[in-house]
Amino acid sequence: MRLRLGLVGLVIVGLVAAAGCTSSKSSSSSQSQSQSTPTTSAQSAGEHAGMDMGANPALDASPQQRALSFDQLLGQNALMSVRLSRDLLTPEPDPRQASQSGLQTSNQNLSKLVASSYGGPEGSRFQGVWERQTSDLSAYADAVAKQDTAAKDKARNALLADAKAFGDWLASASKGKVDAASATAVVKAHVQDLVAQVDAYAAKDYDQAYKLERQAYERLFSNGVMLAKPSVSRKVAAGYDAPTEKLRAAFAMLLGEHMEMIIEAQRATFAGQEQFKAAAAQVNANTAAITQGMAGIVGPQQAKEFQAAWAEHVNGLMAYTAAVADTNTDAKTKAVDELNQLAVDLAVYFSHVVKNQQAVVPLTGAVTAHDTHLTDQVDAFAAKDYAKAQQLENAGYQQMLGVSDTLVNAIQRSVKAGLPVGGSQTGGGSMAHKPYAGR
């Protein structure tokens, strides 16, 4: 089982090896392509134009791709769990229904991947265990909302029992390859994250609540390999530990987190200044982590340039959100124009990183598709079309993970030995100075 490492640590470990493996670039690139599932900008545009945005490519993962697929689905499941538990603390039922549907779909996707990895009966057993955890978390949030101490204690104990049930299930499904106590400990820490963020949110300690949300996402995302390894051959399992695959997982986690934290900040705009500031702080923390990772590729100075460009990208998204909140059509149009230019700027930056000027056009398309997912979902959220907002969030998360995968493939082909590695002390992230946009 892979223990959770710091995000930047994962990135740097991967970069050190990627730089050292340049001499065997062709074979490494071939392996990278076989283990990746890039999402092109054309695919993203097609999905956004009306194709089924609920389809999840992680469910079609090959054994080589399975660890990252579990990572992605587990990370998203953690976020959906947080979302539902918070919606249960509020009186409005419509967001709650969308969150319940989103988490149900997430649970089903996880169960399908387990079934394809371990067989149908084990998939069913897993689904029973995992959905019981969802039910018990809902019971905990409901008890917090009602200030029912006895019900809270009962639900908390049930969640701890769910963690043990998961550990027992995985030990059995893996035929002893994973120790029950180790698997239990991972999910126990996860449910404790979920419970703690419910308590913090109910107490209006939004700084802690949003920090714990990000922690819950990172923790569960980082443990997909625990589920994947026992289901594949030793050779395939060893490939999950290759530096390039650790780099791939780290970037996928960071960019998926970026997508989701932006959405949290957008939605918090409509909830009040304190929630907005707390969500924005986690966007900043994510940007700082991505910047440190980029410093391992391009060095501290160019990483600062990336940070500035990324900050403008985030600020542009929040300017659009502010315009939506203020129902200011002219400001929305201006924000879209600025985002389109910023997409070109970011694409040019990344094309320099991967040393391929021909990548500017497809990278511009990818960043624009990412922006469109986010602007459209905040439009849907403001219009109280919560089901559509959830659908767009799911599609955007998948698209951003595809962008991450494509970037890692390009980085692996272009990075040279001798580039600076290690974290850069670049400071804060983006959006910290953007004012609260709500009314």
C-alpha positions in Angstrom: 0.0 0.0 0.0 1.3 3.4 -0.9 1.4 5.7 2.1 0.3 9.3 1.5 3.2 11.6 0.6 3.1 15.4 0.3 1.9 16.6 -3.0 5.1 18.4 -3.9 7.2 15.4 -2.7 5.4 13.2 -5.2 6.0 15.7 -8.0 9.6 16.1 -7.2 10.3 12.3 -6.9 8.8 11.9 -10.4 10.7 14.8 -11.9 14.1 13.6 -10.6 13.6 10.3 -12.4 12.0 11.8 -15.5 15.1 14.0 -15.9 17.4 11.0 -15.4 15.5 8.8 -17.9 15.8 11.2 -20.9 18.4 9.0 -22.5 15.9 6.2 -22.8 13.2 8.5 -23.9 11.7 6.4 -26.6 11.0 3.4 -24.5 9.8 5.5 -21.6 7.5 7.4 -23.8 6.0 4.2 -25.2 5.4 3.0 -21.6 3.8 6.3 -20.7 1.5 6.2 -23.6 0.4 2.7 -22.7 -0.5 3.7 -19.2 -2.3 7.0 -19.9 -5.7 7.9 -21.1 -5.4 11.5 -22.4 -8.5 13.5 -23.1 -8.1 15.7 -26.1 -9.6 19.1 -26.5 -11.7 17.8 -29.3 -13.2 15.1 -27.0 -13.9 17.7 -24.4 -15.6 20.0 -26.9 -17.7 17.1 -28.1 -18.8 16.2 -24.6 -19.6 19.9 -23.8 -21.6 20.2 -27.0 -24.1 17.7 -25.8 -22.6 14.2 -25.7 -23.0 12.1 -22.5 -21.0 13.9 -19.9 -21.8 11.3 -17.4 -19.7 8.6 -19.0 -16.4 8.1 -17.1 -13.3 6.9 -19.0 -11.8 5.6 -15.8 -14.3 2.7 -16.0 -12.6 1.5 -19.2 -9.1 1.5 -17.6 -6.6 -1.2 -18.6 -4.7 -2.9 -15.8 -1.8 -0.4 -16.4 -4.2 2.5 -15.9 -6.1 1.1 -13.0 -4.3 2.7 -10.1 -4.8 6.2 -11.5 -8.4 5.4 -12.3 -9.0 4.4 -8.6 -7.1 7.6 -7.6 -9.4 9.7 -9.7 -12.7 8.1 -8.6 -11.8 8.0 -4.9 -10.7 11.6 -4.9 -14.0 12.7 -6.6 -15.9 10.5 -4.1 -14.4 12.3 -1.2 -15.5 15.7 -2.6 -19.0 14.4 -3.3 -19.2 13.2 0.2 -18.2 16.6 1.6 -20.7 18.3 -0.7 -23.6 16.2 0.4 -22.8 16.4 4.1 -22.8 20.2 3.9 -26.0 20.4 1.9 -27.6 18.3 4.6 -26.8 21.2 7.0 -28.8 23.7 5.0 -32.5 23.9 4.6 -32.7 24.2 0.8 -33.5 20.7 -0.7 -32.6 21.2 -4.4 -28.8 21.3 -4.0 -29.1 18.3 -1.7 -30.9 16.3 -4.4 -28.1 17.1 -6.9 -25.4 16.2 -4.4 -27.2 12.9 -3.5 -27.4 12.0 -7.2 -23.7 13.0 -7.7 -22.5 10.8 -4.8 -24.7 7.9 -5.9 -23.2 8.0 -9.4 -19.7 8.2 -7.8 -20.4 5.2 -5.6 -21.7 3.3 -8.6 -18.6 4.1 -10.7 -16.3 3.0 -7.9 -18.2 -0.3 -7.5 -18.0 -0.9 -11.3 -14.3 -0.4 -11.3 -14.0 -2.8 -8.3 -16.1 -5.3 -10.1 -14.0 -5.1 -13.2 -10.9 -5.5 -11.1 -12.0 -8.2 -8.6 -15.1 -9.7 -10.1 -18.8 -9.0 -9.9 -19.4 -10.6 -6.4 -16.6 -8.5 -4.9 -17.9 -5.4 -6.6 -21.3 -6.0 -5.0 -19.7 -6.5 -1.6 -17.7 -3.4 -1.9 -20.8 -1.4 -3.0 -22.6 -2.5 0.1 -19.8 -1.5 2.4 -19.2 1.9 0.7 -22.8 2.9 0.4 -23.3 2.1 4.1 -20.5 4.7 4.8 -22.4 7.2 2.7 -25.6 6.5 4.7 -23.8 6.8 8.0 -22.2 10.1 7.0 -25.6 11.4 6.0 -26.9 10.3 9.4 -24.1 12.1 11.1 -24.7 15.4 9.2 -28.4 15.1 9.9 -27.7 14.7 13.6 -25.4 17.7 13.6 -28.1 19.8 11.9 -30.6 18.7 14.6 -28.0 19.1 17.4 -28.8 15.5 18.5 -25.7 14.4 20.5 -26.8 10.8 20.9 -27.5 10.4 17.2 -24.1 11.9 16.4 -22.3 9.4 18.6 -24.2 6.6 17.0 -23.4 7.7 13.5 -19.7 8.3 14.4 -19.4 4.8 15.8 -21.1 3.4 12.7 -18.6 5.2 10.5 -15.7 3.7 12.4 -17.4 0.3 12.0 -17.6 1.0 8.2 -13.9 1.6 8.1 -13.3 -1.8 9.7 -15.8 -3.4 7.3 -13.8 -2.0 4.4 -10.5 -3.3 5.8 -12.0 -6.7 6.2 -13.4 -6.7 2.7 -10.2 -5.6 1.0 -8.1 -8.2 3.0 -10.5 -10.9 1.7 -10.8 -9.6 -1.8 -7.1 -9.2 -2.2 -6.5 -12.7 -0.7 -4.4 -11.3 2.1 -2.2 -9.1 -0.2 -3.5 -6.1 1.8 -3.5 -6.2 5.6 -6.9 -5.5 7.0 -5.6 -3.2 9.7 -3.7 -1.1 7.1 -6.8 -0.7 4.9 -9.0 0.0 7.9 -6.6 2.8 9.0 -6.9 4.5 5.6 -10.7 4.7 5.6 -10.8 5.4 9.4 -8.7 8.5 8.7 -10.9 9.4 5.8 -14.2 9.2 7.8 -12.5 11.2 10.5 -11.7 13.9 7.9 -15.4 13.9 6.8 -16.8 14.0 10.4 -14.4 16.8 11.4 -15.3 19.0 8.3 -19.0 18.5 9.1 -18.4 19.8 12.6 -16.3 22.7 11.4 -18.8 23.7 8.8 -21.7 23.6 11.2 -19.7 25.7 13.6 -19.0 28.2 10.8 -15.3 27.5 11.1 -15.0 27.7 7.3 -11.3 28.0 7.2 -11.0 24.6 8.9 -13.9 23.1 6.9 -12.4 23.9 3.5 -8.9 22.9 4.6 -10.3 19.5 5.7 -12.1 19.1 2.4 -8.9 19.5 0.5 -7.2 17.1 2.9 -10.0 14.5 2.5 -9.6 14.7 -1.3 -5.8 14.3 -1.2 -5.9 11.4 1.3 -8.4 9.3 -0.6 -6.9 10.2 -4.1 -3.5 9.0 -2.9 -4.7 5.6 -1.9 -6.1 4.3 -5.2 -3.1 2.2 -5.6 -4.1 0.3 -2.5 -7.1 -1.0 -4.3 -5.4 -1.5 -7.7 -2.2 -3.4 -6.8 -3.8 -6.6 -5.5 -5.9 -6.9 -8.7 -3.0 -7.0 -11.2 0.2 -8.9 -11.9 3.4 -8.2 -10.1 4.9 -6.7 -13.2 2.0 -4.3 -13.7 1.9 -3.4 -10.0 5.6 -2.6 -10.1 4.8 -0.1 -12.9 2.6 1.9 -10.6 5.7 2.8 -8.6 7.6 4.0 -11.6 8.6 7.7 -11.2 6.7 8.8 -14.3 3.5 7.2 -13.0 4.0 8.9 -9.6 4.4 12.2 -11.5 1.3 11.4 -13.4 -0.7 10.8 -10.3 0.6 13.9 -8.6 -0.2 16.2 -11.4 -3.6 14.6 -11.8 -4.3 15.2 -8.1 -3.2 18.8 -8.2 -5.1 19.8 -11.4 -8.2 17.8 -10.4 -8.0 19.6 -7.0 -7.6 23.0 -8.9 -10.9 22.3 -10.8 -12.8 21.4 -7.6 -11.5 24.2 -5.4 -12.4 26.7 -8.0 -15.9 25.4 -8.0 -16.0 25.6 -4.3 -14.9 29.2 -4.4 -17.4 30.0 -7.1 -20.3 28.6 -5.1 -19.1 30.2 -1.9 -19.4 33.5 -3.7 -23.2 33.1 -3.3 -22.9 31.9 0.4 -21.2 34.9 2.0 -17.8 36.6 2.4 -16.5 34.3 5.1 -17.1 31.1 3.1 -15.6 32.8 0.0 -12.4 33.8 1.8 -12.0 30.3 3.2 -12.5 28.6 -0.1 -10.2 31.1 -1.8 -7.4 30.3 0.7 -7.5 26.6 -0.5 -7.3 27.7 -4.1 -4.2 29.6 -3.1 -2.7 26.6 -1.4 -3.4 24.5 -4.5 -1.7 27.1 -6.7 1.3 27.2 -4.4 1.6 23.4 -4.6 1.3 23.4 -8.4 4.0 26.1 -8.6 6.4 24.1 -6.5 5.9 21.2 -8.8 6.5 23.3 -11.9 9.7 24.6 -10.3 11.0 21.1 -10.5 10.6 21.2 -14.2 11.5 24.7 -15.2 13.3 26.1 -12.2 12.2 28.7 -9.6 12.3 31.8 -11.9 10.1 30.4 -14.6 7.9 28.8 -12.0 7.2 32.4 -10.7 6.2 33.3 -14.2 3.9 30.3 -14.3 2.4 31.4 -10.9 1.7 34.8 -12.3 -0.1 33.5 -15.4 -2.0 30.9 -13.4 -3.1 33.6 -10.9 -4.5 35.6 -13.7 -6.3 32.6 -15.0 -7.9 32.0 -11.6 -8.7 35.7 -11.1 -10.4 35.7 -14.5 -12.7 32.9 -13.5 -13.6 34.7 -10.3 -14.2 37.9 -12.2 -16.7 36.0 -14.3 -18.3 34.6 -11.1 -18.6 38.1 -9.6 -20.3 39.2 -12.8 -22.8 36.3 -12.6 -23.5 37.2 -8.9 -24.1 40.8 -9.9 -26.1 39.9 -13.0 -23.8 42.1 -15.0 -23.8 41.0 -18.6 -21.1 43.4 -19.8 -18.8 42.3 -17.1 -19.4 38.6 -18.0 -18.5 39.4 -21.6 -15.4 41.2 -20.6 -14.3 38.3 -18.3 -14.8 35.8 -21.1 -12.7 37.9 -23.5 -9.9 38.1 -20.9 -10.1 34.4 -20.2 -9.7 33.6 -23.9 -6.5 35.7 -24.0 -5.3 34.1 -20.8 -5.8 30.7 -22.3 -3.5 31.6 -25.1 -0.9 32.9 -22.7 -1.0 29.7 -20.6 -0.8 27.6 -23.7 2.3 29.5 -24.9 3.9 29.0 -21.5 3.2 25.2 -21.5 4.4 24.9 -25.1 7.8 26.4 -24.0 7.9 23.9 -21.1 7.3 20.9 -23.4 9.5 22.5 -26.2 6.8 22.1 -28.8 5.4 25.3 -30.4 2.8 23.1 -32.3 1.2 22.4 -29.0 -0.1 26.0 -28.6 -3.4 25.4 -30.5 -4.5 22.2 -28.8 -3.3 23.5 -25.4 -5.3 26.7 -25.9 -8.3 24.6 -26.7 -7.8 22.5 -23.6 -7.6 25.5 -21.3 -10.6 27.2 -23.0 -12.6 24.0 -22.5 -11.6 24.0 -18.8 -12.7 27.6 -18.5 -16.0 26.9 -20.3 -16.8 24.0 -17.9 -16.3 26.4 -15.0 -18.2 29.4 -16.4 -21.1 27.3 -17.5 -21.4 25.5 -14.2 -21.5 28.7 -12.3 -24.2 30.0 -14.7 -26.2 26.8 -14.0 -25.6 27.1 -10.2 -26.7 30.7 -10.2 -29.9 29.7 -12.1 -30.5 27.0 -9.5 -30.1 24.3 -12.1 -28.1 22.2 -9.7 -28.3 19.0 -11.7 -26.7 20.6 -14.7 -24.1 22.3 -12.5 -23.2 18.8 -11.2 -23.0 17.3 -14.7 -20.7 20.1 -15.8 -18.6 19.6 -12.7 -18.2 15.9 -13.5 -17.3 16.6 -17.1 -14.8 19.3 -16.1 -13.1 17.1 -13.6 -12.6 14.4 -16.2 -11.3 16.8 -18.8 -8.8 18.4 -16.4 -7.4 15.0 -15.6 -7.0 14.4 -19.3 -5.1 17.7 -19.6 -2.8 16.6 -16.8 -2.1 13.3 -18.4 -1.2 14.9 -21.8 1.1 17.4 -20.1 2.9 14.7 -18.2 3.5 12.7 -21.4 4.9 15.9 -23.1 7.0 16.7 -20.0 8.5 13.2 -20.0 9.5 13.5 -23.6 11.1 17.0 -23.2 12.6 17.3 -19.7 16.4 17.3 -19.7 18.8 16.0 -17.1 20.3 18.9 -15.1 17.1 21.0 -14.8 16.6 22.3 -11.3 14.7 20.0 -9.0 13.2 20.5 -5.6 10.6 22.9 -4.2 10.7 26.6 -4.9 9.9 29.2 -2.3 7.5 31.1 -4.5 5.1 32.2 -1.8 1.3 32.4 -2.0 -1.1 31.4 -4.7 -3.7 33.1 -6.7 -6.9 35.0 -6.1 -6.0 36.1 -2.5 -6.7 39.7 -3.4 -9.9 39.1 -5.3 -12.8 40.7 -3.4 -15.9 38.8 -2.4 -18.3 39.0 -5.2 -21.6 38.2 -3.6 -24.4 40.5 -2.7 
